[in-house]
Amino acid sequence: MSVPRFWRKIPQRYNLEGTHCEVCGRYFFPPRNLCPDCRRDGKIVAHTFKGTGKIVTYSVIRTASDQFSALTPYVLAIVELEEGARMTAQVVVENPEDVYIGMPVKSVFRRLGTDGESGVISYGTKFVPA
Amino acid sequence: MRDVAVIGVGCTNFGEWWDRSFRNLFVEAGVMAIEDANLAGEQIDAMYVGNMSAGRFIEQEHIGALIADYSGLATDNIPATRVEAACASGGLAFREAVISVASGMTNIAVAAGVEKMTDVDTSLSTDALAAAADREWEGFVGATFPGLYAMIATDYMHRYPLTREHLAQVAIKNHYNGARNPIAQFQKEITLDTVLNSTMVADPLRLFDCSPITDGAAAVVVAPLEMAKKFTDTPIKVLATAQASDTIALHDRRDVSTLDATVAAGNRAFKMAGLERKDIDFVEVHDCFTIAEICAIEDLGFCKKGEAGRLTAEGYTALDGNLPVNTSGGLKACGHPVGATGIKQVYEAVLQLRGEAGKRQVAGAEIGMTHNVGGTGATVAAHIFGRT
């Protein structure tokens, strides 16, 4: 992803800043400015997630694109945050066999990758066992 | 709305074509289709071209015009439109052609699909395909396409009685069918050992659970049913065309291992055709990964959730089973040139209904269905066809 596009996303990339619909109570990450349930009747406000959640499903990626090939094998998971929103993220564990559906996890700030060998380093959210 | 029929079909051999270009492929398929329809080029009123990512794979955009030009139709100023919906691009291009003819705006329309995927290395094609999902919130954190379907498989196997061997049976069946299809990329039958000993790509999916990187093109010609007999003795009627959307990201789905867009498109198609599941004699489903075929059979309503693995192992979906699935070999064995796949499915359905499917012919096939998925289920096109 290009450098400008990455930097413009700082609030959501570095922190779990999403949104919340005060009408129906749903939480969104990444942020949505329109609630899919209430649409224009909804009231969307900013919300910073606590960062705790559990694994909904996962895989261990063995073949990846260049950007992530040095990390293989890595655990990719869908994590359901405590507030209800779900996101896709890597789970950092010593042994991929330890990961299971329902595993409690918490968010951490980690290096995600670099733009080539000596390019800009990108950071973001990964999860570790809680 | 007017009734619409397919009057001509064409398809290149699918494979890794180092010696052929994007243009070579679609011209070959297009010429086959219009010759099959006994048409002259100037009789074509419009073209719709399914293509996912020529911008990444061959660094060429503006595919509608390119295809009109190299089909020799640019100087006739024919309207040519590119349709993009990731791996469902072909299915949607076909649907646009059908809608155009049904509406009365055009009489003869060509729907084509083309992708040249082997001009880049595997890393780049992996990255290009990841763009069918949510680039910012899936691809950016390391989600590959097999990885996303692997997460569907993990969820599914946690909740339903699907075994690793059941998944392998999908690949074994589709390679068996592909070995009987002269255009298929893989012409060899495989065994359980082939699948279970192949390289792990993303747990629990191995290399032989995945459709390959493929070059290929397919084209079909559609016309009003009332005109169809002028061109062919065997027009195939389009009984239903349906399309549905869902969230772009897998993590936002109501249920990770149910593709709601498949459920919706399937229901709409059956309603439009006025048919029931038991009326379908064969179906071409989107088996980009073995788990995708399992989900498709269930989400289209051919059996209950959780049963498709067992039914596959019992031969229910085999060529001589109750419901033959992916007689062409599917994406798995036939190959998956992403933008062309939806049109190749129509090509296979037409051959089956004409009785021209050779060694993989489903005896007495009267009604067939196609199902084409974009991304992990964000777009689905479903079509039903019948003999006239």
Boltz contact constraints between the chains, C-beta under 6 A:
constraints:
  - contact:
      token1: [A, 1]
      token2: [B, 140]
      max_distance: 6.0
  - contact:
      token1: [A, 30]
      token2: [B, 137]
      max_distance: 6.0
  - contact:
      token1: [A, 57]
      token2: [B, 151]
      max_distance: 6.0
  - contact:
      token1: [A, 57]
      token2: [B, 154]
      max_distance: 6.0
  - contact:
      token1: [A, 57]
      token2: [B, 155]
      max_distance: 6.0
  - contact:
      token1: [A, 57]
      token2: [B, 256]
      max_distance: 6.0
  - contact:
      token1: [A, 58]
      token2: [B, 154]
      max_distance: 6.0
  - contact:
      token1: [A, 59]
      token2: [B, 147]
      max_distance: 6.0
  - contact:
      token1: [A, 59]
      token2: [B, 150]
      max_distance: 6.0
  - contact:
      token1: [A, 59]
      token2: [B, 151]
      max_distance: 6.0
  - contact:
      token1: [A, 59]
      token2: [B, 154]
      max_distance: 6.0
  - contact:
      token1: [A, 59]
      token2: [B, 202]
      max_distance: 6.0
  - contact:
      token1: [A, 59]
      token2: [B, 203]
      max_distance: 6.0
  - contact:
      token1: [A, 60]
      token2: [B, 203]
      max_distance: 6.0
  - contact:
      token1: [A, 61]
      token2: [B, 144]
      max_distance: 6.0
  - contact:
      token1: [A, 61]
      token2: [B, 147]
      max_distance: 6.0
  - contact:
      token1: [A, 61]
      token2: [B, 202]
      max_distance: 6.0
  - contact:
      token1: [A, 62]
      token2: [B, 200]
      max_distance: 6.0
  - contact:
      token1: [A, 62]
      token2: [B, 201]
      max_distance: 6.0
  - contact:
      token1: [A, 63]
      token2: [B, 201]
      max_distance: 6.0
  - contact:
      token1: [A, 64]
      token2: [B, 144]
      max_distance: 6.0
  - contact:
      token1: [A, 65]
      token2: [B, 123]
      max_distance: 6.0
  - contact:
      token1: [A, 65]
      token2: [B, 126]
      max_distance: 6.0
  - contact:
      token1: [A, 65]
      token2: [B, 127]
      max_distance: 6.0
  - contact:
      token1: [A, 66]
      token2: [B, 123]
      max_distance: 6.0
  - contact:
      token1: [A, 68]
      token2: [B, 142]
      max_distance: 6.0
  - contact:
      token1: [A, 76]
      token2: [B, 142]
      max_distance: 6.0
  - contact:
      token1: [A, 76]
      token2: [B, 143]
      max_distance: 6.0
  - contact:
      token1: [A, 76]
      token2: [B, 147]
      max_distance: 6.0
  - contact:
      token1: [A, 78]
      token2: [B, 251]
      max_distance: 6.0
  - contact:
      token1: [A, 86]
      token2: [B, 251]
      max_distance: 6.0
  - contact:
      token1: [A, 87]
      token2: [B, 251]
      max_distance: 6.0
  - contact:
      token1: [A, 88]
      token2: [B, 138]
      max_distance: 6.0
  - contact:
      token1: [A, 88]
      token2: [B, 141]
      max_distance: 6.0
  - contact:
      token1: [A, 88]
      token2: [B, 143]
      max_distance: 6.0
  - contact:
      token1: [A, 88]
      token2: [B, 251]
      max_distance: 6.0
  - contact:
      token1: [A, 89]
      token2: [B, 141]
      max_distance: 6.0
  - contact:
      token1: [A, 90]
      token2: [B, 142]
      max_distance: 6.0
  - contact:
      token1: [A, 101]
      token2: [B, 158]
      max_distance: 6.0
